[in-house]
Amino acid sequence: MEENTQVQQPEDEISLIDLFAVLLHYKWMIIITTVLAMIGAVVFSIYTIMADPEKSPMPNYFTPKAQMLIKENSSGGGLSAALSSSGLGSLAGLAGVNVGGGSTNSSLATFLASSNMLLDAVTEKFGLIEKYKIEEHLKANSRKILKQSLKAEFDDSNGIFTVSFTDIDPEFAQSVVNFVVDWMSDKFIELGLDNNKIQKENLERNIQSSYNEILRIEREVKKLGASVGYGNSAWDIPSITTGSAKLQLELDAQKQVYTQLKTQYELLKVQMQSEAPIFQILERPEIPDLKAGPSRGKLCIIITFAAFFLSVFLAFALNAWKNIKNDPVAVEKLQLKKKN
């Protein structure tokens, strides 16, 4: 006697035809839900564009950028000494900047771009406490907001350091980036990392001081010469002559100092042209005419697909509930559970 080897399909197994039948039964609900979600997403996107940026739930934001070239020193000794002498050694260590022999100018720039010194300077310069209507924990909240918008990154491959700021006002964002760039440039000079710039500024001050001294001595010589013709006695002539000769010697000496300073200054300028500075501004930020975000088209696509899958899930849920209601055994089990 041959045994029946046919395997019967379980009653609770769902076939693809059944799934397709459910989708076909609720097709209009799926279509209408998806279309309404798509229309709603488009209308919402248009509203966010037309509304005032200050009141829009999703305004356009802009991200101007500035690029600097950071030149690394052959050794970290100069940077370490500068950080230690400036009192930034402990702060830099907490931020991950090694103040030992392995310190780099790029790590210092990264630290400065997110330091509380810079964040507080930006807050004070642009009145961010009033702008963002911060009412409590003024420093902590202002720093937190700035860290979300102010970004800095260093590219090891080409030595380019980039600073950017994101805001709904492109002109304001550009002003912030410009301020950050100038602040960092001044901080590098203040720390004494770029000796050429420091020497150049010292020479400029000394040249101006020497020039002013030359003008002062020339005025004294003219004044002394004019005093000879104002009825001075013969006894005064030797002292006047001596004073005039002394002033002339001082004038000649000061002119020699001035000449030497000017020579050093011109030689230093030639040297600086042949050497790249440690912190060199390559590109200032521009007022962006193209928004950095948000991507409303991508948002519409996401909402449309989300509505479609949600309506499909709802269709299967409604079909399952309908099957349960039509199944006496299932209804009885539910009633027993409610009684218990």
Disulfide bonds with the S-S distance in Angstrom:
none
